[in-house]
Amino acid sequence: MTDVPTDPGAVQGADAHQALIGLHDLAGAFGSVDMGRLPGFNFTPNDTALRVVAEAPKDEIPVSARLAVLHDLARADFPDYETHEAEYRLLAASAVDEHGIDVDQLLDDLKESAQTGVPLSSTQSGQQLPHHAAAFIGEDVCTIRKVNVGGLTATWIFSEFETDAPFDNVTQWVDPRNWPRFGPMLFKQMDVVGGSEPVAIKTLGDEHWHGVFHEEVQLVSRINTLLHCDFWRDGDLAAGMTYELNLSLDSELDVDRGFLSVNDIGPVRRVKALKIVGFTQEIWDEVAHMVCPFWTDFVRAAVQGGATSNPKPPTHPTPGEPDTSPLGNTLDAWVEFFGDSARTYLELFGDVASKATSGGYSAADWVDDGTRYWSQLAKDWAQAWSFGTELLDEVAREGLDAGFMPPGKPREAGRGAASAMTTAPASSEGTLIPVTGLGKDDQPACTNLVSIEAGGATIQSTDITVSVEELDDGTYGVRLTTTEGSVPPGLYVGDIEDPQGQRLAAAQLYLSRAIGPERQ
């Protein structure tokens, strides 16, 4: 950024939103992006930007956003601090002046957090701040990937975390009518079109509605859309919403879809949030990760009223990643079980699958090839022969798409591998749902999943693969996967049940209909 002395007139006329973007850029948060290429972006001198953000109303630039940009700047060792010390201190004071925190203490804690990787919330200053103001500062809760939606380039922005914030608080955050309150930097307007309230659907409960909203958001400039939204709440167990671009009023967007969801899992709430956005101008797709600071601040607002919140590894994988394909599941499981030499046997399996799907492949052929496959395997690992015999029995029942998984792994995760090797790019999508008290040997089932959209398209339970998977904290959850391609994108809900039909947890599965860029 070009730096000139502060001019009071420049401060008065500067845009606080663009000044904030400029400070993140000064800190290197946007990598090698050439900000000069962005239409409508105006550089603000460094000292002016610090002062403008400090003096902005807090309903425009929240305390959390000030702390987050100061943390980015601390990671870059506070550029030009000696020259602009007064402006840095002014910005720091604006973030903590209401909480009795010493500015020097805050700046020291920001440096400690940025240099050591300790979350700001665990420092002396962070512990004195409201939980939602310091949450996720120094932690990564924004996963960015490039995807393709209907032939259009888009960016996948995903967040997942657990929080002890009250369920009602998080549910209010899920409700799009409240987005301008929870995310004032990103959402400038969210008004129902054609009435004061959305239209009640109530087919999935009393709190189930649909509405078209006039949404106004701000990245560099304002963007206006009509957004089709549906919301659903299942008592105090779960809530979710899904949104889809209805019309880009200023022709800025090609894609805008996603969901927010919350599941109560006892002492904490598991929250997931996805935004898939594609711009009409290629330059914006190139720099879409610029939205991360604003998206993260919106996500941060979900934990209001809590005391502890922790980012979690994404359990709703980006389409195109290995664990979204049954073939990838199969290969990864065998490699883990036997080592890299397992690839030899996957190649054998690939040969069998290719011949089987080409037509004219008899049961006798399958027996011959199956014997060759398992005989080769048995030469190296004698114990696998008995397992292979069991698997052949399963193939007799399930067909070629039986789960070719090694001992100790859920076979459901590999079902469909044969089809995946011989068909067009897999459209498999899935998610992992934490389930309180679930064990690794349990055998849960999933009911039909119904879209929360009006009309309720349904994914049949027979089209859903269910497996038990360990989470990062050692507990277990239920992985739901489907290759169902006939239903539209959106949020589908139902129940996870035990073998006796008793409900274990609410099930929410979002279908994005996105694919990884390598599969275009």
Secondary structure, 3 states (H helix, E strand, C coil): CCCCCCCHHHHHHCCHHHHHHHHHHHCCCCCCCCHHHCCCCCCCCHHHHHHHHHHCCCCCCCHHHHHHHHHHHHHCCCCCCCCCHHHHHHHHHHHHCCCCCCHHHHHHHHHHHHHHCCCHHHCHHHHHCCHHHHCCCCCCCCEEEEEEECCEEEEEEEEEEEECCCHHHHHHHHCHHHHHHHCCCCEEEEEECCCCCCEECCCCCCCEEEEEEEEEEECCCEEEEEEEEEEEEECCCEEEEEEEEEEECCCCEEEEEEEEEEEECCCCEEEEEEEEEEECCHHHHHCHHHHHHHHHHHHHHHHCCCCCEEECCCCCCCCCCHHHCHHHHHHHHHHHHHCCCHHHHHHHHHHHHHHHHCCCCCHHHHHHHHHHHHHHHHHHCCCHHHHHHHHHHHHHHHCCCCCCCCCCCCHHHHCCHHHHHHCCCCCCEEEEEECCCCCCCCCCEECCEEECCCCCCEECHHHEEEEEEECCCCCEEEEEEECCCCCCCEEEEEEEECCCCCEEEEEEEEECCEECHHHC
